[in-house]
Amino acid sequence: AIACAEQRVALMDADIYGPNIPRMMGADRKPAVRGGKMEPLESHGVKLMSLGFIVERDAPAIWRGPIIMKVIQQFLRDVDWGELDYFLVDLPPGTGDAQLSLVQSIHLRGAIIVTTPQEMAVGDSLRGAKMFERVGVPVL
């Protein structure tokens, strides 16, 4: 919807253990590399980057926190995002390494918490919201 309003939008999939953005957005190529930077794919007017573009579709990501942090930092540093009006990041549920890596790497203007109505999912979302508030990121 934001891209339809003629805004420059990017979506980074930081859900390392479940990178579903490629399927959700209908994009499935490997990103090109130009000048040492990965080129984000584009779908529906949104620039995209996901581990799902790089690893085999059903390959498990058996990685610890430091590797997750490096992947997120590499996506932030080594992707040619260009000029953007909105930079969205899809995170896994909860308060894990991906969330902490992100808040330590860039300044976030806000967090949008998305959940399903199941009690466990709502609990994860509430913990995530509290984590963002504790580190000074407003929940929108």
C-alpha positions as CSV (number, residue, x, y, z in Angstrom):
1,A,0.0,0.0,0.0
2,I,2.9,2.4,0.8
3,A,4.5,1.7,-2.6
4,C,1.2,2.4,-4.3
5,A,1.3,5.9,-2.8
6,E,4.4,6.5,-4.9
7,Q,6.8,6.2,-1.9
8,R,10.2,4.5,-2.2
9,V,9.9,1.4,-0.1
10,A,12.2,-1.5,0.8
11,L,11.5,-4.6,2.8
12,M,14.4,-6.6,4.4
13,D,13.5,-10.1,5.6
14,A,15.4,-10.5,8.9
15,D,13.4,-13.6,9.8
16,I,16.6,-15.7,9.3
17,Y,15.0,-19.0,10.4
18,G,11.8,-18.5,8.3
19,P,12.6,-16.2,5.3
20,N,9.1,-16.2,3.7
21,I,9.2,-12.8,2.1
22,P,10.3,-14.2,-1.3
23,R,7.2,-16.4,-1.5
24,M,4.8,-13.8,-0.1
25,M,6.0,-11.2,-2.6
26,G,6.4,-13.6,-5.6
27,A,10.1,-13.1,-6.1
28,D,12.5,-16.0,-6.5
29,R,15.7,-15.0,-8.2
30,K,19.2,-14.7,-6.8
31,P,20.2,-11.0,-6.4
32,A,22.7,-9.6,-8.7
33,V,26.0,-8.1,-7.4
34,R,27.2,-4.8,-8.8
35,G,30.2,-2.9,-7.5
36,G,30.5,-5.2,-4.5
37,K,26.9,-4.5,-3.5
38,M,23.9,-6.8,-3.8
39,E,21.0,-5.4,-5.8
40,P,17.7,-5.9,-4.1
41,L,15.0,-7.6,-6.1
42,E,11.8,-5.7,-6.8
43,S,8.2,-6.9,-6.5
44,H,5.0,-4.8,-6.4
45,G,7.1,-1.6,-6.3
46,V,9.0,-2.8,-3.2
47,K,12.7,-3.4,-3.0
48,L,13.4,-6.8,-1.3
49,M,16.3,-8.6,0.3
50,S,16.0,-12.0,2.0
51,L,18.2,-14.9,2.9
52,G,15.5,-16.8,1.1
53,F,17.0,-15.5,-2.2
54,I,20.4,-16.8,-1.4
55,V,20.0,-20.2,0.3
56,E,18.1,-23.3,-0.9
57,R,14.4,-22.9,-0.4
58,D,13.9,-25.6,2.2
59,A,17.4,-25.6,3.7
60,P,17.4,-25.1,7.5
61,A,19.3,-22.2,9.0
62,I,21.2,-23.7,11.9
63,W,23.0,-20.6,13.0
64,R,23.8,-19.0,16.3
65,G,23.4,-15.4,17.3
66,P,26.7,-14.0,16.0
67,I,26.0,-15.4,12.5
68,I,22.5,-14.0,12.5
69,M,24.0,-10.6,13.5
70,K,26.5,-10.7,10.6
71,V,23.7,-11.6,8.1
72,I,21.6,-8.7,9.2
73,Q,24.6,-6.3,9.2
74,Q,25.6,-7.5,5.8
75,F,22.1,-6.8,4.4
76,L,22.2,-3.4,5.9
77,R,25.7,-2.6,4.7
78,D,26.1,-4.6,1.5
79,V,22.8,-4.1,-0.3
80,D,22.3,-1.1,-2.6
81,W,19.0,0.0,-1.2
82,G,19.2,3.4,-2.9
83,E,17.1,6.4,-1.8
84,L,14.1,5.3,0.3
85,D,11.1,6.8,2.0
86,Y,10.4,3.7,4.1
87,F,12.6,0.8,5.1
88,L,10.6,-2.0,6.6
89,V,12.1,-5.1,8.3
90,D,10.3,-8.4,8.8
91,L,11.5,-10.0,12.1
92,P,10.8,-13.3,13.7
93,P,8.4,-13.4,16.6
94,G,9.8,-12.6,20.1
95,T,12.9,-11.0,21.4
96,G,15.8,-12.9,19.9
97,D,19.1,-12.2,18.2
98,A,17.6,-10.7,15.1
99,Q,15.7,-8.0,17.0
100,L,18.7,-7.2,19.2
101,S,21.1,-7.1,16.2
102,L,18.8,-4.7,14.4
103,V,18.4,-2.2,17.2
104,Q,22.2,-2.2,17.8
105,S,22.9,-1.6,14.1
106,I,20.5,1.1,13.0
107,H,18.3,3.8,14.4
108,L,14.7,2.7,14.3
109,R,11.9,5.3,14.2
110,G,9.3,2.8,15.2
111,A,8.1,-0.8,15.4
112,I,4.9,-2.2,14.0
113,I,3.9,-5.4,15.8
114,V,1.9,-7.9,13.8
115,T,0.4,-11.0,15.3
116,T,-2.3,-13.6,15.1
117,P,-5.0,-14.1,17.8
118,Q,-3.6,-17.2,19.3
119,E,-2.6,-16.7,23.0
120,M,1.0,-17.8,22.5
121,A,1.5,-15.5,19.5
122,V,0.0,-12.6,21.3
123,G,2.4,-13.3,24.2
124,D,5.4,-13.3,21.9
125,S,4.1,-10.0,20.4
126,L,3.7,-8.3,23.8
127,R,7.2,-9.4,24.8
128,G,8.5,-8.0,21.5
129,A,6.7,-4.7,22.0
130,K,8.1,-4.4,25.6
131,M,11.6,-5.1,24.3
132,F,11.4,-2.3,21.7
133,E,10.0,0.1,24.3
134,R,12.9,-0.7,26.7
135,V,15.5,0.1,24.0
136,G,13.7,3.4,23.1
137,V,12.0,2.3,19.9
138,P,8.4,3.5,19.9
139,V,5.7,0.9,19.1
140,L,3.4,2.5,16.5
